[in-house]
């Protein structure tokens, strides 16, 4: 799969860009994702790591059996697992806690 396109998204009340995607694990399919927040978050991004579950609203990319990729708008509860600073703000990695759409 080629790299998915960043789309407008919201994570825990912070506007930014990002997406969720499916990945295969030993336990079946899982959903994880990335989110980029701009520099104006004023510490809100760090607080998301300590939260149990935060809402993500954005695009989910999913590959079907034929290999084609579909995308749909979703609302998910996610757990933010990692944050790192990048040139234009903060990158947050997350895994889905439960699908709520």
C-alpha positions in Angstrom: 0.0 0.0 0.0 1.3 3.4 -0.9 1.4 6.0 1.9 -2.1 7.3 2.7 -2.9 10.9 2.2 -3.1 13.1 5.4 -6.6 14.3 5.9 -8.2 16.8 8.3 -8.8 15.1 11.6 -9.5 15.8 15.3 -7.9 14.0 18.2 -9.1 14.8 21.7 -10.4 18.2 20.7 -7.2 19.2 18.9 -7.5 20.0 15.2 -4.8 18.7 12.8 -4.2 16.1 10.1 -3.9 12.4 10.3 -5.5 9.0 9.6 -6.3 5.6 11.0 -5.4 2.4 9.1 -5.9 -1.3 9.5 -3.0 -3.7 10.1 -2.8 -7.4 10.5 -1.6 -8.9 13.8 -1.4 -12.4 15.3 -4.7 -11.6 16.9 -6.6 -10.5 13.8 -6.9 -7.1 12.3 -6.2 -4.0 14.4 -6.6 -0.3 13.8 -3.9 2.2 14.6 -3.1 5.6 13.3 -1.1 8.8 13.3 -2.0 12.4 14.0 -0.1 15.6 13.4 -0.9 18.6 15.6 0.5 22.0 14.9 2.7 23.9 17.3 -0.2 25.9 18.8 -1.4 23.0 21.0 0.1 24.5 24.2 0.7 21.2 26.0 -2.7 19.7 25.1 -0.9 17.0 23.1 1.1 15.8 26.0 -2.0 15.4 28.1 -3.5 13.0 25.6 -0.9 10.4 26.4 -2.0 10.2 30.0 -5.7 9.9 29.1 -7.3 6.4 29.0 -9.3 6.9 25.8 -9.7 10.0 23.6 -12.0 10.6 20.6 -10.5 10.5 17.1 -12.5 11.8 14.2 -11.0 11.4 10.7 -10.4 9.0 7.9 -9.9 5.2 8.1 -7.9 3.6 5.3 -8.7 -0.1 4.8 -7.2 -2.6 2.3 -9.6 -5.2 1.0 -8.8 -8.7 -0.1 -8.2 -7.6 -3.7 -5.6 -5.1 -2.5 -7.5 -2.0 -3.2 -7.7 0.6 -0.5 -10.9 2.2 0.6 -11.4 5.2 2.9 -14.3 6.2 5.1 -15.0 8.9 7.7 -15.0 7.4 11.3 -15.3 8.3 14.9 -13.2 6.1 17.1 -12.0 5.9 20.8 -8.3 5.6 20.8 -5.3 5.3 23.2 -2.4 7.6 22.4 0.7 5.5 22.7 3.6 7.8 21.6 4.3 11.5 21.0 7.3 12.9 19.2 8.2 16.4 18.1 8.6 17.0 14.3 9.5 20.1 12.3 6.0 21.4 12.1 4.5 20.4 15.5 3.8 17.1 17.3 3.2 13.6 15.9 0.9 11.3 18.0 0.6 7.6 17.4 -2.5 5.8 18.6 -4.3 2.5 18.7 -8.0 2.0 18.7 -9.7 1.1 22.0 -13.1 0.4 20.4 -14.8 1.3 17.2 -17.8 3.6 17.9 -19.3 4.2 14.5 
